Structures are given as structure tokens and as C-alpha cells.
Amino acid sequence: MTTALITGSTAGIGAAFARRLAADGHNLVLVARDTKRLGEQATELHDRHGIEAEVLTADLATDDGIEAVAARLSDRRNAVDLLINNAGFGNKGRYLDVPMADELTMLKVHCEAVLRLTSAATGAMRDRGRGGVVNVASVAAFLPRGTYGASKAWVVQFTQGAAKDLAGSGVRLMALCPGFVRTEFHERAGMGTDNIPDWMWLDADKLVAAALSDLARGKSLSVPDPRYKVLMGLVKVTPRGLLGGISTRTGRKYGPQ
């Protein structure tokens, strides 16, 4: 039986990955900051699907948290076959309105943790000749949207570059770029969502199903919904100056994920 490790597993997209992978028969390593919530999630998934669910409490905004997860990913005796780097958050406010400490924490979680955990996982996977990594980014990666968009753009570029370097090794890497998803993401960031049209919202479970299908097909980039595929196609032909104006009015206040 294969094992998947999911960061930010207790809510939103991470929880949807946990539900789907448990239903498919994968054992899980669940990673988040809230030990009580992790325990409840592990018990529920074990009782419902009969899988083993290991709990690992870690704060990926700290070196100790990153190192704890990296050590678990590097464990050859208890191999992790699939890594879902999902942990992330948004900051409310425009550039220079957000405290520098919060900006640096975002880079720690979105970039440094993704780099270190992906490296720990893929090193072990390459030795075995198999494995997969999904790094959760955002369609914000394709828009000029301050630190959040820039960090997600880094995730996309890093993942696709690493996927090319590891081609033929048996290890697959994919950047997942969702749009607006009905999760706790915006509430936790203190962001309102009243002005977002209903048609822009995605269902987390359907998103995960599409993402796993794309990973199985060997894609290094997944935009898992036809609506957002069309929107991203339009972004490619829209002048950057106009995109910047749209981003200022919407994206920085209401970050997709």
C-alpha cells in the first residue's frame, strides 16, 4: 500500500486530497499545526476507509517544522510515495501595507518549505525509481499580484524545472494552479469574498480529482477547470499593464486558492 504525505491537510484543498487518497486506499501522513484537529482527521479517515493515518504536527513557517517533515520524507524504511505540498496562506492588504515579517513568513512557507520538502521527497523517490509530488500554486502565479502571486509563480517555475531535470527517473512533479476554491483560505486571511461571481468558485473535491488525473497523465502543470483554462488563455494575450490594473482591484484583496 502506498503512502501520501499532505501538508496543510486539515482544511480546504489539503483535506480534499486526504479524503480522496484515503478513499483510494493510500495510507497518509497528515501534516498541519493543530494537533487536535489532525488527530480528529486521522481517526475519521482511518475509521471510514481502513487506512493508516499518521499525524505529524509541524509549523512550516519555522526551521524546526520544515526539518521534521523533511526527515519523514527522507525515511527510506517508511517510504512516502506521493507528496502534496499544500500548506499556504494569504495576507490581507497591498504591498507596503503588509508587515515585512508577514511577507517573509509567506516566502518561508510558499517557497523555502516547498523547495526543502520537494528535495527531501524526490531524493528518496529517485533512489526507488518512482514517486510523485504535487506543489499547490495558484492561478495568481500568472498575474502581477505582489508577494502572493510572486511566490506562487516561483512554485510553478521551480516545479516545472525540477520535473524536466528528473524526467526519466520515475518521479513526477506537477504544479497545481487552482482558482477560487470554497475553503477556509479567505476567512483565515480576513478577506471578503462578496464580489466574487458564483461561476468563479471551484469545488475542492472535483479539483483534486482533476489534479490527480493530470498527475497520472504526466502533466507538469495543472489548471484543473475549463473556466480557468480559458481565463489563463486570455491572460497570455492581455497587456501586462491591463493585468496590473485588474490585479490591483481584485487579486491582492481576494487571492485565489
N, C-alpha and C positions, 0 to 999 in steps of 0.2 A: 504494500500500500504506500502511495506517495505522500509526501508531507509538503504543505504550503505554509509559509510564514507571511503574515499580513500585518503591516504597521498601520496604526490608526484604525484598528479592527472593530471598535465598539460602536461606531456610528457611520451613517452615510454610505459612501461607496465602499469603504472597508468592510462594513457589516454586510453589505450585499455580496461582496466577494466571499466572505466567510460562509454565508448561507448557501451560496451556490456550490462552492468547493466541498463543503461538508455533505451536501446532498449528492454530490458526485462521488463520494466515498474517500475523499482525501483527509488524512489526519492534518491537524492545524497547530501552528504556533501563533497565538494571538498576542499582539503587542500593542500596548497603549499605556497611558499614565495612571488610569483609575483601576486599582487592583480589584475593588469590589465589583465594578462593572465588568471587568474581564472575567472574574470568576463566575458571575451570573451567565455571561455569554457562553463560556466554555461548558458549563453544566447543561444549558439548554441545547446546544449543538450536539453534545455527547448523547443526551437522552433521546433526542429526536432522530439522529442519524447513525448512532452507534459508532462514531469515530472517536479517536483520541484527540483531545484539545488541550494543549499545553499553554500555560499562562506565563507571560514574561512582561513584568511591569518595567517600563523604561520611558524616560523623557528624552526625546531625540533633539531637544534644544541644549542638551548637556553632553560633554565628552563621555561621562560615565554611562549614560543611556545608550549612546551610539556604540560604545565599546562592548556593552553587554549583548546587544543584538548582533553585532559583527561576530562576536565569539560564538554565538549559537549558530550562525550561518556557516562558520568555518569548521564546525564539528563534523568530522568525517564519519564518526560512528553513528551519529543520528542525523543523517543527511536531510537537507532541505532541497526539494526538487523544484519548487516554484516560490519566488519572492514577489510579493506585491508591495512596492514602496508607495504607500497611500497617504501616510501622515502629512498633514499640511494645514495651513490656516490663512486667513486674510486679515489685513489691517484696515481699519476704517480711517479714511482721510486721504488727502492728496499728499504728494511729495512735499517734504519740509513740515507738514502738519503732523506726521507720524514721528514719534520719538526715535532717535537713532538706535537705541537699544532694541526696539521692536523690529526695526528694519534688519538689523544684524541677526536677530533671532530667526527671522524668516529665512535669511540666507543659510543659516546653520541647518535648519530643518529641511528646506526645499533643495538645497544644493550639496552642502557638505555631507549630511546624513545619507542622501541618495548616492553620492559618489562612494562613500566608505562602505555602505551596506551592499551596493551592487558589486563592488570589487571583492568583498568578502564572499559573497554568494557565488559569483561567476568563477572565482579561482577554484573553489571546490567543485563546481559543476563541470568546468573544463576538464579537470582531472578524471571525472567519471564519464565524460563524453556525452552528457545530457543535462538538461535543466532549462528553466525559463525565468525571466524577470519582466515584470510589468511595472514601469515607473509612471505613476499617475501625474500628468501635467494638466493642461487646460487649453481650451481654445484661446484663452488670454495670451498664450505664448505667441500668437500671430498678430497681436495688437500692441501698439505703443501704450503700455499701461503701468508705468512705474515699476517698483521693485517686484510686485507680484508677477506681472507679466514677464518681466526680465528673468526672474528665477525660473518660471515655467518654460521660457524659451531655452534657457540653459539645459533644463531637463530633457527637452526634445533633442537638442543638438548633441548632447552627451550620449543619450541613449542610442540614437541612430549611428553615431560614430563608433560606439562600442560594439553595436550589432555588426557593423561592417568588419571591424577588426577581429571579431570572434566567428565570422562566417566559416562554416565547415567544421566547427568544433563540437557541434551538437547542442550548443547553448543558444537559445533565442532570447532576444531583448526587444521590447516594444514600449514606446511612449504612448500612453493613453491620454487623449485630449477631449474630455467631455465639455459640454456647455453647462447651462444652468441645470442643476440636479436638486430635487427636493430632499435636502438633508439638513443637518444642524449647522452646516457651514456658515451660512449668512447670519443666523441668530447668534452664534458664538462670537462673530466678528462685530456684532452690533449694527449690522447693515439691514436697511429696509429693503423690501422686495416688491412693494406695491405697484411699481411702474413697469414691472417685467411682464410682458404678454404671456398668457397661458400657453401659447404654442411653443414658447422657447424652453419650457420646462421638460426635463427628461426623467424617466423612471429609473431608479438606481439598479433594479434587478434586470431590466431589459438592457441597460447599458453594459452591465457585467457580462451578460450572455453574448452580446455582440463583441465585446473586447476579447473574451476567451476564444471565440470563433476566429477573430483576426489573428490572435497569437498562434493558434493551431495552423493557420494558413501561412505563417511565416512573415507576417507584416511587421515592419519596424515602427510604423506609425498608425494609430487607430483614431479616427474621428467617428465615433460609433452612432451616428444617426444621419439619415439623409438630409434632414433640415440643416444641420450644421455643416455637412459636406458642401451643400450649396452655398451657405454663408461664407465658408472659408474659401470657396472658389471665387466669390465676389471680392473678398479681401485681397486676393492676389492681383486683381486688376484695378483696385481702388487706390487713388493717390494717397501717399503716406500722410500728407497734410490733412486731408479729409478724415482719415482714420484717427488721427490725433484728436480732432475735434469731437468725433463720436466717442472716443475713449474717455475724454475728459467729462462728458455729460453722463456717461453710463458706467463704463467699465471700472473706473477706480472706486466708484461708490458701491458698485454691485458686482464684485468679482465672480465670474463663472467658476463653478466646480460642483 
